[in-house]
Amino acid sequence: MSESPLKKQKTMSTIMNSWVSYDEESHFPIQNLPYGVFAAKGAETDHIGVAIGNQVLDLHWAAGAGLLKGKHIGDGKVFQQTVLNDFMALGKAAWSETRALLTDLFKEGGNAALKDHTELSSGLLNQSDVEMRLPARIGDYTDFYSSRYHATNLGTMFRGPDNALQPNWTWIPIGYHGRASSVVVSGTDIRRPNGQLRPDVTKDPVYDTCKLMDIELEVGFFVGPGNELGTPITMENAHEHIFGMTICNDWSARDIQKWEYIPLGPFGGKNLGTSISPWIVTMEALEDFRIVNQKQEPPCLPYLNEVVDKDLTCYDINLEVTLQSDKMDEPMTISNSNTKYLYWNFKQQLVQHSVTGCNMRPGDFLASGTISGPTNKEYGSMIEICWKGTKPLDLPDNTQRKFLKDHDTVNMTGFAQGKGYRVGFGDCKGKIIPANPNPYKK
């Protein structure tokens, strides 16, 4: 019996070495090669780059040097744009071709056309010397609600354990349309919002500052080629439309959200800011880490069923959340979760989004919703970790947290563990800064 393509790929990626130096805990080994957009010091325009070790290869430069040419990417001018949308639109054949070219540039003994590795020095920059930008022009942003543990926890808090999940939850990937304009790259401060809330249900609502500022540990994916209006994406071809993944923190003003969300769902409590990690890890880089999805019961309707590789639809990616106050010397880990706790997978989310014929476009961003596991240490939001404020966190600075305070910094990160290497996402970091003054407060 011949060796399966999946097993063969795992063997090849495990033994591959690069001439670039990095340790086994680096998020960006040769097995990863994620894409991002950066601004170099003194540069007038943003450039597309790929990360390896603690460096970034300027693909604008590489294309100009003739190192990125091929049947599906042409002369490589697609890499001389300031965002990744055009490259995303080219599809899987172009993505694979580019990955092969980049791998050949960085692997030991690769690219016979180069005399030595110093020829790449003009295009390699230290990541510490560049500023990361949003990797794509995000036309639309949609947030899902795809972790059963998270949905059950929140439902239990607000409706009791007998009615924790709404009747539609196990039948359909639930989502809402977010606000693309407030999606920001890691490192961007998040301002505590003001808004309408009702802290006392016996009194009228008030305009005030959010008191229950929260996080949501998520991953998200970017859409590659789109679909025509009226022509849904199917489970058979959904993989052709998913370019790659990032870590995502969908910041939440819980008190604003609680008052506004009935009957149409999240609005102002969720559009104050959504942070994403700057490097997009391709689905090809994550191929080795596909695992069996959670069993879906009742069985989903046929249009949401897997047809190809039906038992390999989820991913084994370790996730971590840290919290650091302005008085702490080091961050404190408050959650360790995993993408395997998603009940609805990425293909199903994308298919549900387009089932009515909604036309997706290159650069659209879809987030998973909060990813929580079965134990308190795996919960992906403060409202769960502190269980609606009844179990506060003790911090090393001798303070407690039920929700976030001003000047708290939250960092989310994740990686898939291979044999002797990691495929990681880098940081998704944000700091809460004080709200604008309330002009209506007497």
C-alpha positions as CSV (number, residue, x, y, z in Angstrom):
1,M,0.0,0.0,0.0
2,S,1.4,3.4,-1.0
3,E,2.0,6.1,1.7
4,S,-0.8,8.5,2.1
5,P,-0.2,12.1,0.9
6,L,-0.9,13.4,4.3
7,K,1.6,11.2,6.0
8,K,4.2,11.9,3.4
9,Q,3.7,15.7,3.9
10,K,4.2,15.3,7.6
11,T,7.4,13.4,7.1
12,M,8.8,16.0,4.7
13,S,7.9,19.0,6.9
14,T,9.4,17.4,10.0
15,I,12.8,16.9,8.5
16,M,13.1,20.1,6.5
17,N,15.8,22.5,7.7
18,S,16.6,26.1,6.9
19,W,19.8,28.1,6.7
20,V,18.1,30.8,8.7
21,S,18.8,30.4,12.5
22,Y,15.9,30.0,15.0
23,D,15.2,27.8,17.9
24,E,12.5,25.0,18.2
25,E,10.1,27.4,20.0
26,S,10.1,30.0,17.2
27,H,6.7,30.6,15.8
28,F,8.0,31.1,12.4
29,P,10.1,28.2,11.1
30,I,10.4,27.2,7.5
31,Q,7.4,25.0,8.0
32,N,5.2,28.1,8.6
33,L,6.1,31.1,6.3
34,P,3.1,33.3,7.1
35,Y,2.3,36.4,5.2
36,G,1.9,39.9,6.6
37,V,2.2,43.6,5.7
38,F,4.8,45.8,7.3
39,A,6.3,49.3,7.2
40,A,10.1,49.5,7.3
41,K,11.8,52.5,9.0
42,G,11.9,55.4,6.5
43,A,9.8,53.6,3.9
44,E,7.1,55.6,2.1
45,T,4.8,52.6,1.5
46,D,3.8,49.4,3.1
47,H,5.2,46.1,1.8
48,I,4.1,42.5,1.8
49,G,6.4,40.2,3.7
50,V,6.8,36.7,4.9
51,A,8.2,35.8,8.4
52,I,10.9,33.3,9.1
53,G,12.6,33.1,12.5
54,N,12.9,36.7,13.8
55,Q,13.2,38.1,10.3
56,V,10.9,39.2,7.5
57,L,11.6,38.8,3.8
58,D,10.4,41.8,1.8
59,L,8.4,40.2,-1.0
60,H,8.2,43.6,-2.8
61,W,12.0,43.4,-3.0
62,A,12.0,39.7,-3.8
63,A,9.6,40.1,-6.7
64,G,11.7,43.0,-8.1
65,A,14.8,40.8,-7.8
66,G,13.0,38.2,-10.0
67,L,12.8,35.6,-7.2
68,L,9.0,35.2,-7.4
69,K,7.9,34.1,-10.9
70,G,5.6,31.3,-11.9
71,K,2.7,30.0,-13.9
72,H,0.1,31.1,-11.4
73,I,1.7,34.3,-10.0
74,G,3.2,35.6,-13.3
75,D,6.0,38.1,-12.8
76,G,5.3,38.5,-9.1
77,K,3.9,42.0,-9.3
78,V,1.0,40.9,-7.1
79,F,3.6,41.1,-4.2
80,Q,4.3,44.7,-4.9
81,Q,0.9,45.8,-3.6
82,T,0.4,47.3,-0.2
83,V,-2.1,44.6,1.0
84,L,-2.6,40.9,0.3
85,N,-6.1,41.0,-1.3
86,D,-4.9,40.5,-4.9
87,F,-2.7,37.6,-3.9
88,M,-5.6,36.1,-1.8
89,A,-7.8,36.3,-4.9
90,L,-5.4,34.2,-7.1
91,G,-6.4,30.9,-5.3
92,K,-4.8,27.7,-4.1
93,A,-2.6,27.0,-7.1
94,A,-0.9,30.4,-6.7
95,W,-0.6,30.1,-3.0
96,S,1.0,26.6,-3.3
97,E,3.3,27.8,-6.0
98,T,4.5,30.8,-3.9
99,R,5.0,28.6,-0.8
100,A,7.2,26.3,-2.8
101,L,9.3,29.2,-4.2
102,L,9.7,30.6,-0.7
103,T,10.6,27.2,0.8
104,D,13.2,26.8,-1.8
105,L,14.7,30.2,-1.0
106,F,15.0,29.3,2.7
107,K,15.8,25.6,2.9
108,E,19.3,24.3,3.1
109,G,20.7,23.7,-0.3
110,G,17.7,25.3,-2.0
111,N,17.5,27.7,-5.0
112,A,20.5,26.8,-7.1
113,A,20.1,30.2,-8.9
114,L,21.5,32.0,-5.8
115,K,25.2,31.8,-5.3
116,D,24.9,32.1,-1.5
117,H,22.4,33.3,1.1
118,T,23.9,36.8,1.3
119,E,22.1,37.6,-1.9
120,L,18.9,37.7,0.1
121,S,20.4,40.1,2.7
122,S,19.0,43.2,0.9
123,G,15.5,41.8,1.4
124,L,15.7,40.5,4.9
125,L,14.8,42.7,7.8
126,N,14.6,42.1,11.6
127,Q,11.0,42.0,12.7
128,S,12.0,44.3,15.6
129,D,12.8,47.0,13.0
130,V,9.5,47.0,11.2
131,E,6.0,48.0,12.1
132,M,3.2,45.6,11.3
133,R,0.0,46.7,9.5
134,L,-3.3,45.1,8.8
135,P,-2.5,42.4,6.3
136,A,-5.5,42.9,4.1
137,R,-8.1,45.5,3.2
138,I,-11.0,44.0,5.1
139,G,-14.3,44.7,3.3
140,D,-16.5,42.7,5.7
141,Y,-16.1,41.1,9.1
142,T,-18.4,38.4,10.5
143,D,-18.2,36.9,14.0
144,F,-19.5,33.4,14.8
145,Y,-20.5,31.7,18.0
146,S,-19.0,28.3,17.3
147,S,-17.7,26.9,20.7
148,R,-20.3,24.7,22.4
149,Y,-18.6,25.1,25.8
150,H,-18.6,28.9,25.5
151,A,-22.2,29.0,24.3
152,T,-23.3,26.7,27.1
153,N,-21.5,28.7,29.8
154,L,-23.0,32.0,28.8
155,G,-26.5,30.4,28.3
156,T,-26.3,28.9,31.7
157,M,-25.4,32.2,33.3
158,F,-28.3,34.1,31.7
159,R,-31.0,31.4,31.2
160,G,-30.1,28.5,33.4
161,P,-28.6,25.1,32.6
162,D,-31.9,23.7,31.2
163,N,-32.1,26.4,28.5
164,A,-28.4,27.1,28.0
165,L,-28.4,26.5,24.2
166,Q,-31.0,28.1,22.0
167,P,-32.9,25.6,19.9
168,N,-31.1,26.6,16.7
169,W,-27.5,26.4,18.1
170,T,-26.8,22.7,17.2
171,W,-28.3,23.1,13.8
172,I,-26.7,26.2,12.4
173,P,-23.4,28.1,12.8
174,I,-24.7,31.2,14.5
175,G,-23.0,34.5,13.5
176,Y,-23.5,38.2,13.2
177,H,-22.1,40.9,10.9
178,G,-19.4,42.9,12.7
179,R,-17.7,46.2,11.9
180,A,-14.7,45.9,9.6
181,S,-13.6,49.5,10.2
182,S,-12.7,48.7,13.8
183,V,-10.6,45.6,13.1
184,V,-7.1,46.6,14.2
185,V,-3.7,45.0,14.2
186,S,-1.9,43.7,17.3
187,G,-0.4,46.5,19.4
188,T,-3.2,49.0,18.8
189,D,-4.7,50.4,22.1
190,I,-8.4,49.8,22.7
191,R,-10.3,52.7,24.3
192,R,-12.9,51.8,26.9
193,P,-16.2,52.8,25.4
194,N,-19.1,54.9,26.6
195,G,-22.6,53.9,25.7
196,Q,-26.1,53.2,26.8
197,L,-26.5,50.6,29.6
198,R,-28.9,49.6,32.3
199,P,-27.0,48.6,35.4
200,D,-30.2,48.8,37.6
201,V,-33.1,47.0,36.0
202,T,-35.5,48.8,38.3
203,K,-34.5,52.2,36.8
204,D,-34.2,53.7,33.3
205,P,-31.1,53.1,31.2
206,V,-28.2,55.6,31.4
207,Y,-25.4,56.9,29.2
208,D,-22.2,55.9,31.0
209,T,-18.7,54.3,30.8
210,C,-18.5,50.6,30.3
211,K,-17.7,48.8,33.6
212,L,-17.6,45.2,32.3
213,M,-14.8,45.3,29.7
214,D,-14.0,41.8,28.5
215,I,-12.0,39.8,26.0
216,E,-12.9,36.9,23.6
217,L,-10.2,34.4,22.6
218,E,-10.9,33.6,19.0
219,V,-9.2,32.6,15.7
220,G,-10.3,34.0,12.4
221,F,-9.7,33.3,8.7
222,F,-9.4,35.4,5.6
223,V,-11.4,34.6,2.5
224,G,-9.4,34.1,-0.7
225,P,-11.3,33.9,-4.0
226,G,-14.9,35.0,-3.7
227,N,-18.2,33.7,-5.1
228,E,-20.7,35.3,-7.4
229,L,-23.8,36.8,-5.8
230,G,-26.5,34.1,-5.8
231,T,-24.0,31.2,-6.0
232,P,-23.3,29.7,-2.6
233,I,-20.0,28.2,-1.6
234,T,-20.3,24.4,-0.9
235,M,-18.6,22.0,1.5
236,E,-17.0,20.4,-1.5
237,N,-15.2,23.6,-2.5
238,A,-15.0,25.6,0.7
239,H,-11.3,24.8,1.2
240,E,-10.5,26.6,-2.0
241,H,-11.8,29.9,-0.6
242,I,-9.9,29.9,2.8
243,F,-6.6,31.6,2.6
244,G,-5.3,31.5,6.1
245,M,-5.8,32.1,9.9
246,T,-4.9,34.7,12.5
247,I,-5.5,35.0,16.3
248,C,-8.4,37.3,17.1
249,N,-9.5,39.1,20.3
250,D,-13.1,40.4,19.9
251,W,-13.2,42.9,22.7
252,S,-16.6,43.1,24.4
253,A,-18.4,45.7,26.5
254,R,-20.6,43.2,28.4
255,D,-22.8,45.8,30.1
256,I,-23.5,47.6,26.8
257,Q,-24.0,44.3,25.1
258,K,-26.4,43.0,27.7
259,W,-28.8,45.9,27.4
260,E,-28.8,46.1,23.6
261,Y,-28.5,42.5,22.2
262,I,-32.2,41.6,22.4
263,P,-33.7,41.1,19.8
264,L,-31.1,41.6,17.1
265,G,-27.9,40.6,18.7
266,P,-24.5,42.3,19.3
267,F,-24.1,45.9,18.2
268,G,-22.2,48.7,20.0
269,G,-20.9,46.4,22.7
270,K,-18.8,44.6,20.1
271,N,-17.8,47.2,17.5
272,L,-15.4,49.1,19.8
273,G,-12.5,47.1,18.4
274,T,-11.4,43.7,17.3
275,S,-7.6,42.9,17.4
276,I,-5.9,40.4,15.1
277,S,-2.4,39.1,15.0
278,P,-0.5,40.5,12.0
279,W,0.8,37.3,10.4
280,I,-1.6,35.1,8.4
281,V,-0.7,31.4,8.8
282,T,-1.8,29.6,5.6
283,M,-4.0,26.6,5.6
284,E,-1.2,24.7,3.9
285,A,1.1,25.3,6.8
286,L,-1.6,23.9,9.1
287,E,-2.4,20.9,7.1
288,D,-0.3,18.6,9.3
289,F,-2.4,19.6,12.3
290,R,-5.9,18.7,11.2
291,I,-7.7,16.4,13.7
292,V,-11.1,14.8,14.2
293,N,-13.8,17.3,14.7
294,Q,-16.2,17.2,17.7
295,K,-19.1,14.9,17.0
296,Q,-22.1,17.0,15.9
297,E,-25.4,15.8,17.4
298,P,-28.0,16.0,15.9
299,P,-26.3,15.4,12.5
300,C,-26.2,18.6,10.6
301,L,-28.2,19.1,7.4
302,P,-26.6,17.7,4.2
303,Y,-25.4,21.1,3.0
304,L,-23.2,21.4,6.1
305,N,-21.8,17.8,5.9
306,E,-18.2,17.1,5.1
307,V,-17.8,15.2,1.8
308,V,-14.0,15.0,1.5
309,D,-11.7,14.0,4.5
310,K,-14.8,14.1,6.7
311,D,-12.9,13.1,9.8
312,L,-10.2,15.8,9.4
313,T,-11.9,19.1,9.7
314,C,-10.7,20.7,12.9
315,Y,-7.2,21.8,14.0
316,D,-5.0,21.1,17.0
317,I,-3.7,24.6,17.9
318,N,-2.7,25.5,21.4
319,L,-4.0,28.9,22.5
320,E,-2.8,31.1,25.4
321,V,-4.1,34.3,27.0
322,T,-2.1,36.5,29.3
323,L,-3.0,39.5,31.4
324,Q,-0.7,42.2,32.7
325,S,-1.6,45.2,34.8
326,D,0.5,48.4,34.7
327,K,1.9,47.4,38.1
328,M,3.0,43.9,37.1
329,D,6.5,43.1,35.9
330,E,5.4,40.0,33.9
331,P,2.2,38.9,32.3
332,M,0.1,36.2,34.0
333,T,-1.5,33.3,32.0
334,I,-5.2,33.3,32.5
335,S,-6.3,30.8,29.9
336,N,-4.9,27.9,27.9
337,S,-7.4,26.7,25.3
338,N,-7.3,24.9,21.9
339,T,-9.1,25.3,18.5
340,K,-10.2,21.7,18.8
341,Y,-13.0,23.0,21.1
342,L,-14.8,24.5,18.1
343,Y,-18.0,22.7,17.4
344,W,-18.6,24.3,14.0
345,N,-15.5,24.3,11.8
346,F,-14.3,26.9,9.3
347,K,-15.7,25.3,6.3
348,Q,-19.2,25.1,7.9
349,Q,-18.9,28.8,8.9
350,L,-18.1,29.9,5.4
351,V,-20.7,27.7,3.8
352,Q,-23.4,29.0,6.2
353,H,-22.4,32.6,5.5
354,S,-22.9,32.1,1.7
355,V,-25.8,29.6,1.8
356,T,-28.3,32.3,0.8
357,G,-26.0,33.4,-2.1
358,C,-24.2,36.1,-0.1
359,N,-21.1,37.0,-2.2
360,M,-17.8,36.7,-0.3
361,R,-14.8,38.8,-1.4
362,P,-11.0,38.4,-1.1
363,G,-9.9,39.8,2.3
364,D,-13.2,39.3,4.1
365,F,-12.6,38.2,7.6
366,L,-14.6,35.6,9.6
367,A,-13.9,35.0,13.3
368,S,-14.7,31.8,15.2
369,G,-16.3,33.2,18.3
370,T,-14.9,32.7,21.8
371,I,-13.1,29.3,22.1
372,S,-13.6,27.7,25.5
373,G,-12.8,24.3,26.7
374,P,-14.4,22.1,29.4
375,T,-12.5,23.5,32.4
376,N,-12.1,26.9,34.0
377,K,-8.5,27.0,32.9
378,E,-9.6,26.7,29.3
379,Y,-12.3,29.4,29.2
380,G,-11.8,32.1,26.6
381,S,-13.4,35.2,28.2
382,M,-13.3,37.0,31.6
383,I,-17.0,36.6,32.1
384,E,-16.4,32.8,32.1
385,I,-13.1,32.7,33.9
386,C,-14.6,34.8,36.7
387,W,-18.0,33.4,36.2
388,K,-20.0,36.6,35.9
389,G,-17.8,38.3,38.5
390,T,-18.4,35.7,41.3
391,K,-14.9,34.2,41.2
392,P,-12.4,37.1,40.8
393,L,-8.9,36.5,39.6
394,D,-6.1,37.2,42.0
395,L,-3.2,39.0,40.3
396,P,0.5,39.2,41.4
397,D,0.1,42.9,42.1
398,N,-2.3,42.1,45.0
399,T,-5.3,43.3,43.0
400,Q,-8.3,41.3,41.7
401,R,-10.1,41.2,38.3
402,K,-13.7,40.4,37.5
403,F,-13.4,42.3,34.2
404,L,-10.6,44.4,32.7
405,K,-9.4,47.6,34.2
406,D,-7.8,50.6,32.5
407,H,-4.1,50.0,31.5
408,D,-4.5,46.2,31.5
409,T,-2.7,44.6,28.6
410,V,-4.0,41.4,27.1
411,N,-2.0,39.2,24.8
412,M,-3.3,36.2,22.9
413,T,-1.1,33.8,21.0
414,G,-1.1,30.2,19.7
415,F,0.9,27.5,17.9
416,A,0.6,24.0,16.5
417,Q,3.3,21.7,17.8
418,G,5.2,19.6,15.3
419,K,8.1,17.3,15.8
420,G,11.0,19.7,16.6
421,Y,9.2,22.8,15.3
422,R,6.1,25.0,15.9
423,V,3.8,26.7,13.5
424,G,2.8,29.8,15.4
425,F,0.8,33.0,15.0
426,G,2.8,35.5,17.0
427,D,1.1,38.0,19.3
428,C,-2.4,39.5,19.3
429,K,-1.9,42.2,21.9
430,G,-4.0,45.2,23.1
431,K,-4.1,47.6,26.0
432,I,-7.2,49.1,27.5
433,I,-6.9,52.9,27.7
434,P,-9.4,55.2,29.6
435,A,-12.7,56.2,28.1
436,N,-13.3,59.6,26.7
437,P,-14.8,62.0,29.2
438,N,-18.6,61.7,29.6
439,P,-20.0,65.0,28.5
440,Y,-23.4,64.2,30.1
441,K,-22.1,63.4,33.6
442,K,-23.0,66.1,36.1
